[in-house]
Amino acid sequence: MTENVLLASEAEFYINNISIGTIEDIGTKKWINWHQRLQKLNQQAVLEASELREEAIKEFLVSYNKLSILVHEAILMSVWRTKILPRLLKLQPEPENTFFLYSALYHEATAISLLEIVLYHADSCEVLNDVVLDLIDYVYDAITCVIALKSKIKTSVTDGENITDIEQIVREEFPRQRDNLVFDIGMRCISIIFHIIVNVERFPLCATNRMLTTLDVPLLLVQLIEDKPWIKVNSKNETLHYIEGKWKVVTGEAEMKLTGHEAHVWLALRQILMNSNTPNIYEYNEYRKNQLIRLQKYLTEVVLDQIPPLIDLKQWLCQLSVSDPPSQKKPIIIELVPEIKQKILSSISKKLKSMTITHAKRFFTTNKDELLEIANSLNDAYNTDFLEKMIEKSENNQGQICAGCGRNGLKKCSKCKNEWYCGRECQVNHWPQHKENCLAN
């Protein structure tokens, strides 16, 4: 068993003392300290989830009702990334040191990573309450960015082109890192929207209404299935899958395996389209109907073999294609609106210029003592020994998905060694489909 990153008492203290931050705080010593703590909390949560231990980080976040602050933190950093960072880079297009800027971007990714782990559990979703509306909007925007970024993401600086100019590599490095992080955040948000949809009954009805009517999440998921941003082909004509935050070359039968992201999209579509409340809220007009019917061609035998519950979805789509859309019985919904992002934007609207200058002094400091202090603090936060161990462990179990539910597969069937499951419950439920192949081995 891997050593803990944090003792339970330390984790509880950190979580109990989490408070809502502001954009003014970003880059200060106070923020760096919070950044360190968030990194360690996320590392400990990853450790507990990967080793199937009691998830103390999740329990503390739920019991102290701090999940809404994580959502606020992700939105706060996304506003900084889209409103402040471009202004900083205009002031200094080619900064000498970008590691501090990267840490600010990575802070957002860490908050989303921790949310992804914690929201796997239904009781965590319940704690979100109305904040789920803010999270739904954030997730929708992040997934939209994934679709837009797919063509830009590269596995390395030199993938597909021969760059010999070192200065050019340096100039392009930070934008590449930024795009890669934004892409990774969006991919994690695929898992988060899946968890939200699976637990939608635990949220106010206006959450379902926002996903279906305001944002049209089903059509966003259809776009993901068609674009498949988790798959690409590099300049060597090799197929790569996006697994555990990295592009990895896959060959042979592995190319036919669904990634965890694709499994989540399919299961989210099944869950939201076949939910009993959906026909009362979602208007199946001609355009939506035509878009949804296009999914049928992607539900091949290969896909259905890997995720048997999708057979129901295929039958539902066939029925939709030959019948009129179900009649609607519009419920009366008290519509709530997301507030977090709007409040943040309002708080900075009249002081963007002065705030940019203040942040430039922090992030572009040339004071060697300050830079050394920041570097030491960040080095402690990232705990590279821990990251190396977790990367090695994930690579030994890369790309496996549960045959029952499509989530991360953690253990093989002990008899045939062919199927993966997230736990015993899924293995038992999947046994009728798996029995014949298993006993034949």
Secondary structure in CASP SS format (residue, H / E / C, confidence):
PFRMAT SS
TARGET T0000
AUTHOR 0000-0000-0000
METHOD secondary structure of the structure
MODEL  1
M C 1.00
T C 1.00
E C 1.00
N C 1.00
V C 1.00
L C 1.00
L C 1.00
A H 1.00
S H 1.00
E H 1.00
A H 1.00
E H 1.00
F H 1.00
Y H 1.00
I H 1.00
N H 1.00
N C 1.00
I C 1.00
S C 1.00
I C 1.00
G C 1.00
T C 1.00
I H 1.00
E H 1.00
D H 1.00
I C 1.00
G C 1.00
T C 1.00
K H 1.00
K H 1.00
W H 1.00
I H 1.00
N H 1.00
W H 1.00
H H 1.00
Q H 1.00
R H 1.00
L H 1.00
Q H 1.00
K H 1.00
L H 1.00
N H 1.00
Q H 1.00
Q H 1.00
A H 1.00
V H 1.00
L H 1.00
E H 1.00
A H 1.00
S H 1.00
E C 1.00
L C 1.00
R C 1.00
E C 1.00
E C 1.00
A H 1.00
I H 1.00
K H 1.00
E H 1.00
F H 1.00
L H 1.00
V H 1.00
S H 1.00
Y C 1.00
N C 1.00
K C 1.00
L H 1.00
S H 1.00
I H 1.00
L H 1.00
V H 1.00
H H 1.00
E H 1.00
A H 1.00
I H 1.00
L H 1.00
M H 1.00
S H 1.00
V H 1.00
W H 1.00
R H 1.00
T H 1.00
K H 1.00
I H 1.00
L H 1.00
P H 1.00
R H 1.00
L H 1.00
L H 1.00
K H 1.00
L H 1.00
Q C 1.00
P C 1.00
E C 1.00
P C 1.00
E C 1.00
N C 1.00
T C 1.00
F H 1.00
F H 1.00
L H 1.00
Y H 1.00
S H 1.00
A H 1.00
L H 1.00
Y H 1.00
H H 1.00
E H 1.00
A H 1.00
T H 1.00
A H 1.00
I H 1.00
S H 1.00
L H 1.00
L H 1.00
E H 1.00
I H 1.00
V H 1.00
L C 1.00
Y C 1.00
H C 1.00
A H 1.00
D H 1.00
S H 1.00
C H 1.00
E H 1.00
V H 1.00
L H 1.00
N H 1.00
D H 1.00
V H 1.00
V H 1.00
L H 1.00
D H 1.00
L H 1.00
I H 1.00
D H 1.00
Y H 1.00
V H 1.00
Y H 1.00
D H 1.00
A H 1.00
I H 1.00
T H 1.00
C H 1.00
V H 1.00
I H 1.00
A H 1.00
L H 1.00
K C 1.00
S C 1.00
K C 1.00
I C 1.00
K C 1.00
T C 1.00
S C 1.00
V C 1.00
T C 1.00
D C 1.00
G C 1.00
E C 1.00
N C 1.00
I C 1.00
T C 1.00
D C 1.00
I H 1.00
E H 1.00
Q H 1.00
I H 1.00
V H 1.00
R H 1.00
E H 1.00
E H 1.00
F H 1.00
P H 1.00
R H 1.00
Q H 1.00
R H 1.00
D H 1.00
N H 1.00
L H 1.00
V H 1.00
F H 1.00
D H 1.00
I H 1.00
G H 1.00
M H 1.00
R H 1.00
C H 1.00
I H 1.00
S H 1.00
I H 1.00
I H 1.00
F H 1.00
H H 1.00
I H 1.00
I H 1.00
V H 1.00
N C 1.00
V H 1.00
E H 1.00
R H 1.00
F C 1.00
P C 1.00
L H 1.00
C H 1.00
A H 1.00
T H 1.00
N H 1.00
R H 1.00
M H 1.00
L H 1.00
T H 1.00
T H 1.00
L C 1.00
D C 1.00
V H 1.00
P H 1.00
L H 1.00
L H 1.00
L H 1.00
V H 1.00
Q H 1.00
L H 1.00
I H 1.00
E H 1.00
D H 1.00
K C 1.00
P C 1.00
W C 1.00
I E 1.00
K E 1.00
V E 1.00
N C 1.00
S C 1.00
K C 1.00
N C 1.00
E C 1.00
T E 1.00
L E 1.00
H E 1.00
Y E 1.00
I E 1.00
E C 1.00
G C 1.00
K E 1.00
W E 1.00
K E 1.00
V E 1.00
V C 1.00
T C 1.00
G H 1.00
E H 1.00
A H 1.00
E H 1.00
M H 1.00
K C 1.00
L C 1.00
T C 1.00
G H 1.00
H H 1.00
E H 1.00
A H 1.00
H H 1.00
V H 1.00
W H 1.00
L H 1.00
A H 1.00
L H 1.00
R H 1.00
Q H 1.00
I H 1.00
L H 1.00
M C 1.00
N C 1.00
S C 1.00
N C 1.00
T H 1.00
P H 1.00
N H 1.00
I H 1.00
Y C 1.00
E C 1.00
Y C 1.00
N C 1.00
E H 1.00
Y H 1.00
R H 1.00
K H 1.00
N H 1.00
Q H 1.00
L H 1.00
I H 1.00
R H 1.00
L H 1.00
Q H 1.00
K H 1.00
Y H 1.00
L C 1.00
T C 1.00
E H 1.00
V H 1.00
V H 1.00
L H 1.00
D H 1.00
Q H 1.00
I C 1.00
P C 1.00
P C 1.00
L H 1.00
I H 1.00
D H 1.00
L H 1.00
K H 1.00
Q H 1.00
W H 1.00
L H 1.00
C H 1.00
Q H 1.00
L H 1.00
S H 1.00
V H 1.00
S C 1.00
D C 1.00
P C 1.00
P C 1.00
S C 1.00
Q C 1.00
K C 1.00
K C 1.00
P C 1.00
I C 1.00
I C 1.00
I C 1.00
E C 1.00
L C 1.00
V C 1.00
P C 1.00
E C 1.00
I H 1.00
K H 1.00
Q H 1.00
K H 1.00
I H 1.00
L H 1.00
S H 1.00
S H 1.00
I H 1.00
S C 1.00
K C 1.00
K C 1.00
L H 1.00
K H 1.00
S H 1.00
M H 1.00
T H 1.00
I H 1.00
T H 1.00
H H 1.00
A H 1.00
K H 1.00
R H 1.00
F H 1.00
F C 1.00
T C 1.00
T C 1.00
N C 1.00
K H 1.00
D H 1.00
E H 1.00
L H 1.00
L H 1.00
E H 1.00
I H 1.00
A H 1.00
N H 1.00
S H 1.00
L H 1.00
N H 1.00
D H 1.00
A H 1.00
Y H 1.00
N C 1.00
T H 1.00
D H 1.00
F H 1.00
L H 1.00
E H 1.00
K H 1.00
M H 1.00
I H 1.00
E H 1.00
K H 1.00
S H 1.00
E H 1.00
N C 1.00
N C 1.00
Q C 1.00
G C 1.00
Q C 1.00
I E 1.00
C C 1.00
A C 1.00
G C 1.00
C C 1.00
G C 1.00
R C 1.00
N E 1.00
G C 1.00
L C 1.00
K E 1.00
K E 1.00
C C 1.00
S C 1.00
K C 1.00
C C 1.00
K C 1.00
N C 1.00
E C 1.00
W E 1.00
Y E 1.00
C C 1.00
G C 1.00
R H 1.00
E H 1.00
C H 1.00
Q H 1.00
V H 1.00
N H 1.00
H H 1.00
W H 1.00
P H 1.00
Q H 1.00
H H 1.00
K H 1.00
E H 1.00
N H 1.00
C H 1.00
L H 1.00
A H 1.00
N C 1.00
END
